[in-house]
């Protein structure tokens, strides 16, 4: 239990004893921006005023008296303003976090906050008809980091890629490949207007010709399209898997829309909804009474021509997710799918699943900018900038960190010029430089740091600020997991980097004339190193031990 948790626990106990109040939600403890207001502060007295109908200052005085008995780590407790209760802790109590971090190692920041809740997070899920682009890159980094963070916070989170490999898009891929394949033999060819004209299709056609020769010219056209569609899908998927692995984004599960259909799960879903009285026929089509469950209109599941709409296999897929035992389903969808949310929630609610157990995080568009100008196309291909091109350009670390630094539902400009910059203006460079600086300090130390039971020399305000910040990491991870907000980890990393740089500038860490103080500061540096490394891992960002600007 860190110091903030100890204070929270004591306040909860005191207000229960004094006022018989057990509402944990009203108790808040924060680190004041101004150190003169204490190491920690609470506004609990003001929050109790409405409940107790008493003067907050009087309430604070009663709480303070009890807290002095209940908090042995408190050096002093004061009341300020209308009733803020400010805490100053004993210095050795503040520094206890150092041993906690060092002993926990790469598990520091982990907790059981999620209590084993089974979460399935689906993201990217792009059609296997071309390479992933920058829009996919944002959702991929976000989903992957959410899964990492949730697992660290005690959830059982699984990542899933739903392969959209059924429907017209895939047929157009087959037709586009046949056209390019025929072109390679000098034959007449046509490309569908809504087909795929990018260089990747030409590359795949060349690979097929090299492997199979003129095999597909000898088939009836329909048969050739189906065969090339299947081949194209596998080759595009292979590329997608490789690009995602390069981006440090792995998936625990890959589910195919075609497989969902072939296994009969679509028919099962429709039959189940029909048995439950959720469907009706109109104009030769089968409709779902979605308006009864919060949607703005009823939805067609099966058209009059006998084909299912896109929504129907999607419903079957979500049923299958629940059948696998997941408690919470999370989807990351593009902004163009915003209107799709209420209809899918309606379907799940109609089928008897809690409405809020399906949650959708919207991924807004990102604009690529270079030297202040929008960049829409790759200079190499003339098409949209692909995920791999972006990573090759700015690096995987800069790509992931930049995407993760802003909330998913906000529009933002990805500054390519800044992402390439090797200076403190680049947030990921600034943060990684802090880590490399710590490694340099530890390498250059004239003595080996030895863990000690109590730390009594860390009295400088810069040391105290860093200690307080390090002690909040587990809570930050738990909050980021609960809200699915990797940007909160980025914000935390920036604070730690700033705090360490400030500590480094104000305090001589390696002081041969003071080995005891040096030992404590080296341990503080080690604890900071561990915390930063763990935070970087949650984002899928590397922690380099050396950088070009490293201190000599």
Secondary structure, DSSP 8 states (H G I E B T S, - for coil): --HHHHHHHHHHHHHHHHH----GGG--EE--SSGGG-SEEE-HHHHHHHHHTS-HHHHHHHHHHHHHHH-TTEEEEEEETTTEEEEEE-HHHHTHHHHHHHHHGGGTT--STTTT-EEEEE-----TTS--BHHHHHHHHHHHHHHHHHHHTT-EEEEEEEE--SSHHHHHHHHHHHHHHHHHTT------TTS--SHHHHHHHHHHHHHHTTGGGSS-HHHHHHHHHHHHHHHHHHHHHHHHHHTT---SEEEEHHHHHHTTHHHHHHHHHHHTT-EEEETTEEEE-GGGGT-SS-EEEE-TTS-B-HHHHHHHHHHHHHHTT-SEEEEEEEGGGTTHHHHHHHHHHHTT--GGGEEEEEE--EEEEETTEE--B-TTTSSB-BHHHHHHHH-HHHHHHHHHTS-TTS-EEEEHHHHH--STTSHHHHHHHHHHHHHHHHHH-SS-----S---S--SHHHHHHHHHHHTHHHHHHHHHHHT-THHHHHHHHHHHHHHHHHHHHS-SS-TT-HHHHHHHHHHHHHHHHHHHHHHHHHT----S--TT---
